[in-house]
Amino acid sequence: MSGKSYTPVRITTIKAERTVPFSVYIHFKEQYLEYVKPGMSIEKDKYKKLRRQKITKFYILDEHEGSYQQFLDSFLEQTLNSETASVEEKAEAVTGQSETALDRMGDDPGNETNFDMTRKAAKNLQKLIFENPEALSRVFGQDSDASPIIQHSINVAVLAIKFAQRKKISEEDIDWLSTAALMHDIGVMQFEKDDQQLFNKPKAELTPADKIKYYEHCKGVVQLLAERPYINAQVIELIESHEENLQGSGPLKKAKLTPAQEILSLVNAYDKKILTKEITPAAAIKELMIDELGNYNLELLNDFKAFLKEQKVI
């Protein structure tokens, strides 16, 4: 095995009883052990045992990345279009793809393959949410072994997608919004471990020095992304503006936001309240309606609260 390089993939992206065209490995006692050989599948009982044991990741050889992506594309297409797959199964598959993509974006945000996987995950989240009315509740706020940043990014994405549709944002703008929502905090993932703790701190508790450091996540990674010709400028602008508000008190002091930018900023602020203050979705919207009055259009705030009630989030 010496000299080989391995890439982690979420266990939920490789289902039981589905033939895989590449080797699948588990990491055990500092070794990569071949668990599934090419052309074989995982038995259902063994797969369930791994899940019970809290095994969250498999590993593949770097050289098999192309085969894995083709396998994942086929698996997700069949699952999302299946008339027999449950909403939970569909949600688990798309969430696994999203978590894997964000894991990779965190490791290398300038990698085109990682961006392409994130774009596909965003499109599959749209399909899941638009075609399955109850899917939002199967994704938003669910327990996950992924990092809080990744869980937050997926929460923001599903809320932003559905709320933007309610606000009659164009399909094209929702498409870019969904990608930006998944990617909006990858700048935080580039921080040193100690600085990443700022992500878990309520906004009101951030010192002036904390804010300077924390808000770097809106700028540094944007410069990197802007150098990549395959990343749409609208995605970059959405990521850059996700901490802005109509008062102009965000890191870039922007007081004018597009409808999609305002939605992303609002949804980000909402989910961060739930996460950092460890409060319920219902308590978070009550605080948001008071704390953020003036930072967002009042009609948008009221519509967002009504939307959360409609979706049974609160």
C-alpha positions in Angstrom: 0.0 0.0 0.0 3.0 2.2 0.5 3.1 5.3 -1.8 -0.6 5.2 -2.6 -2.8 8.2 -1.9 -6.3 7.9 -0.6 -9.4 10.2 -0.6 -12.2 10.1 1.9 -15.8 9.7 0.7 -18.9 9.6 2.8 -20.2 6.1 3.6 -23.7 7.3 2.6 -22.5 7.8 -1.0 -21.7 4.1 -1.4 -24.8 2.1 -0.6 -25.2 -1.6 0.3 -25.8 -4.1 -2.5 -24.6 -1.8 -5.2 -21.7 -2.9 -7.3 -18.7 -0.6 -7.2 -16.1 -0.5 -10.0 -13.2 0.4 -7.7 -11.7 -0.7 -4.5 -13.2 0.7 -1.3 -11.0 1.0 1.9 -11.5 1.5 5.6 -9.0 3.3 7.8 -8.0 1.1 10.8 -5.1 1.5 13.1 -3.2 3.8 10.8 -3.7 1.4 7.8 -5.9 1.4 4.8 -7.6 -2.0 4.4 -9.4 -3.0 1.3 -13.0 -3.6 2.3 -14.7 -4.0 -1.0 -12.9 -5.3 -4.2 -13.7 -3.9 -7.7 -16.9 -5.5 -9.1 -18.2 -6.4 -5.7 -20.8 -4.8 -3.4 -21.3 -4.4 0.4 -23.7 -6.8 2.0 -26.6 -5.1 3.7 -25.9 -6.6 7.1 -22.3 -5.5 7.0 -23.3 -2.0 5.9 -25.7 -1.7 8.8 -23.0 -2.8 11.2 -20.7 -0.1 9.9 -23.4 2.5 10.4 -24.0 1.2 14.0 -20.3 1.5 14.7 -20.4 5.1 13.6 -18.1 4.5 10.6 -18.7 7.6 8.5 -16.1 7.5 5.8 -14.7 5.1 3.3 -11.6 5.8 1.3 -10.8 5.4 -2.4 -7.5 5.6 -4.2 -6.9 9.1 -5.8 -6.5 7.4 -9.1 -10.1 6.1 -8.9 -11.6 9.5 -8.4 -13.1 9.6 -11.9 -14.7 6.2 -11.5 -16.1 7.3 -8.1 -17.7 10.4 -9.6 -19.3 8.4 -12.4 -20.6 5.9 -9.8 -21.9 8.7 -7.6 -23.7 10.5 -10.5 -25.4 7.3 -11.5 -26.4 6.4 -7.9 -27.9 9.9 -7.3 -29.7 10.0 -10.6 -31.3 6.7 -9.9 -32.1 7.4 -6.3 -33.6 10.9 -6.9 -35.7 9.6 -9.9 -36.8 6.4 -8.1 -40.5 6.0 -7.3 -39.7 3.5 -4.6 -36.9 5.2 -2.7 -38.1 7.1 0.4 -37.6 10.8 0.9 -35.2 9.8 3.8 -33.1 7.7 1.4 -33.0 10.5 -1.2 -32.1 13.1 1.5 -29.4 10.9 2.9 -27.8 10.4 -0.5 -27.8 14.1 -1.4 -26.6 15.1 2.0 -23.8 12.6 1.8 -22.7 14.1 -1.6 -22.9 17.6 -0.1 -20.8 16.6 2.9 -18.2 14.9 0.8 -18.0 17.9 -1.6 -17.6 20.4 1.3 -15.0 18.2 3.0 -13.0 18.4 -0.2 -13.6 22.1 -0.8 -12.3 22.8 2.7 -9.1 20.9 1.9 -8.6 22.5 -1.5 -11.1 25.3 -2.4 -9.3 26.1 -5.6 -9.6 22.5 -7.1 -11.9 22.4 -10.1 -13.0 18.8 -9.4 -14.1 19.8 -5.9 -16.0 22.7 -7.3 -17.7 20.5 -9.9 -18.8 18.1 -7.2 -20.2 21.0 -5.1 -22.1 22.3 -8.1 -23.6 18.8 -8.7 -24.5 18.6 -5.0 -26.2 22.0 -5.1 -28.2 21.0 -8.2 -29.3 17.7 -6.5 -30.3 19.6 -3.4 -32.5 21.8 -5.6 -34.1 18.7 -7.2 -34.6 17.1 -3.8 -36.3 20.1 -2.3 -38.4 21.1 -5.3 -39.7 17.6 -6.1 -40.3 16.4 -2.5 -42.3 18.9 -0.3 -41.3 17.2 2.9 -37.6 16.9 2.1 -36.6 20.2 3.7 -37.5 18.8 7.2 -35.5 15.7 6.4 -32.3 17.7 5.8 -32.5 20.9 7.9 -31.3 20.6 11.5 -30.8 16.9 11.3 -28.0 15.3 13.5 -24.9 14.6 11.5 -21.3 13.6 12.2 -20.1 16.3 9.8 -18.4 19.4 11.2 -20.7 22.2 12.5 -19.5 24.4 9.5 -20.6 21.7 7.0 -23.9 21.1 8.8 -24.6 24.9 8.8 -23.7 25.2 5.1 -26.2 22.5 4.2 -28.9 24.0 6.5 -28.4 27.4 4.8 -28.5 25.9 1.4 -31.8 24.0 1.8 -33.5 27.0 3.5 -32.2 29.5 0.9 -33.3 27.3 -2.0 -36.8 26.8 -0.8 -37.3 30.4 0.5 -35.9 31.9 -2.8 -38.4 29.8 -4.7 -41.2 31.2 -2.5 -39.9 34.8 -3.2 -40.0 34.0 -6.9 -36.3 34.4 -7.5 -35.4 33.2 -11.0 -34.3 29.6 -11.6 -30.9 30.8 -12.7 -30.4 32.9 -9.6 -31.5 30.1 -7.4 -29.1 27.8 -9.1 -26.1 30.1 -8.3 -27.5 30.8 -4.9 -27.6 27.1 -4.0 -23.9 26.7 -4.9 -22.9 29.8 -3.0 -24.9 28.7 0.0 -23.0 25.5 0.2 -19.7 27.2 -0.3 -20.3 30.4 1.7 -18.2 29.4 4.8 -15.3 27.5 3.2 -13.2 30.5 4.1 -13.7 29.6 7.8 -12.4 26.1 6.9 -9.1 27.7 5.9 -8.5 29.2 9.3 -6.2 27.7 11.8 -8.0 25.4 14.3 -8.0 28.0 17.1 -9.4 30.7 14.8 -12.1 28.3 13.6 -13.6 28.5 17.1 -14.8 32.0 16.2 -17.4 30.3 14.0 -19.1 28.9 17.2 -19.2 32.3 19.0 -22.4 34.3 19.0 -22.1 37.5 17.0 -22.8 39.7 20.0 -19.8 38.2 21.8 -17.3 38.8 19.1 -14.7 41.4 20.2 -13.5 44.0 17.6 -10.3 41.9 17.2 -12.5 38.7 16.8 -14.6 40.4 14.1 -11.5 41.5 12.1 -10.2 37.9 12.1 -13.6 36.2 11.5 -14.7 38.4 8.7 -11.5 37.5 6.8 -13.4 34.4 5.7 -15.5 36.6 3.4 -12.4 38.1 1.6 -9.4 35.7 1.5 -11.1 32.7 -0.1 -13.0 35.0 -2.5 -9.6 36.2 -4.0 -8.6 32.6 -4.5 -12.0 31.7 -6.2 -11.9 34.8 -8.4 -8.7 33.5 -10.0 -10.6 30.4 -11.2 -12.3 30.9 -14.6 -14.7 28.0 -14.0 -16.4 29.7 -11.0 -19.2 32.1 -11.9 -18.9 35.7 -10.8 -22.4 35.6 -9.3 -21.4 32.8 -6.9 -18.3 34.7 -5.8 -20.3 37.9 -5.2 -22.9 35.9 -3.1 -20.1 34.3 -1.0 -18.4 37.7 -0.6 -21.7 39.4 0.6 -23.1 36.7 2.9 -22.3 38.7 6.1 -23.6 42.0 4.7 -26.8 43.8 5.6 -28.9 46.8 4.6 -27.3 49.0 7.3 -23.9 48.6 5.7 -22.4 47.2 9.0 -21.0 44.1 7.4 -17.3 43.5 6.7 -17.5 45.1 3.2 -19.9 47.9 4.3 -22.3 47.1 1.5 -25.8 48.6 2.1 -27.3 47.5 -1.2 -27.9 43.8 -1.8 -29.5 41.9 -4.6 -32.6 39.8 -3.5 -30.5 36.6 -3.6 -27.7 38.2 -1.6 -30.2 39.4 1.0 -31.8 36.0 1.3 -28.4 34.3 1.7 -27.4 36.8 4.4 -30.7 36.5 6.3 -30.7 32.7 6.2 -27.1 32.6 7.3 -27.8 34.9 10.3 -30.8 32.7 11.2 -29.0 29.4 11.3 -26.0 30.9 13.0 -28.3 31.9 15.9 -29.5 28.4 16.3 -26.0 27.0 16.1 -24.0 29.5 18.2 -26.6 30.1 20.9 -27.9 26.5 21.0 -31.5 27.6 20.8 -34.5 26.2 19.0 -35.5 27.4 15.5 -38.6 29.1 17.1 -36.5 31.0 19.6 -34.0 32.0 16.9 -36.7 33.6 14.7 -38.0 35.6 17.6 -34.5 36.9 18.3 -33.9 37.5 14.6 -37.0 39.6 14.3 -35.7 41.9 17.0 -32.0 41.9 16.6 -31.9 42.2 12.8 -34.7 44.8 12.4 -33.3 47.3 10.0 -30.6 45.0 8.7 -33.1 43.3 6.4 -36.3 44.4 4.7 -39.2 44.1 7.1 -41.3 42.4 4.5 -38.6 39.9 3.9 -38.3 39.2 7.6 -42.1 38.6 7.9 -42.1 36.4 4.9 -39.3 34.4 6.2 -41.1 33.8 9.5 -44.2 32.8 7.6 -42.1 30.5 5.4 -40.6 28.7 8.5 -44.1 28.1 9.8 -45.3 26.8 6.5 -42.4 24.4 6.4 -43.0 23.3 10.0 -39.5 24.4 11.0 -41.1 26.5 13.8 
